[in-house]
Amino acid sequence: MKAANLGVLFLIELGALAGAAYWGFTRDVGAPWLLGLAAPAVLVALWALFGVVCVLSKTLAAVWSQ
């Protein structure tokens, strides 16, 4: 069950990245391809700086307790 939960969490994260890319590519700006590539990159950077610290211990605990 824990492996399934981790898989769902991963799919949610991929969906968030896809949503950010879609948002960037559909904006009416001069270079939508740039925004479409930069939006997910910024999201990944923010997740690496702030999000993974809180979730890493819970994720590792779920993986190692199996």
JODAFEN-V543089 format. One record per run of one state. SS is the DSSP state (h for helix, s for strand, l for the rest). FROM is the first residue (numbers start at 1). LEN is the number of residues. Records with the same first field share a line. If there is no record, write none. Layout:
BEGIN
SS = FROM-LEN / FROM-LEN
END
This chain:
BEGIN
l = 1-1 / 26-6 / 65-2
h = 2-24 / 32-33
END
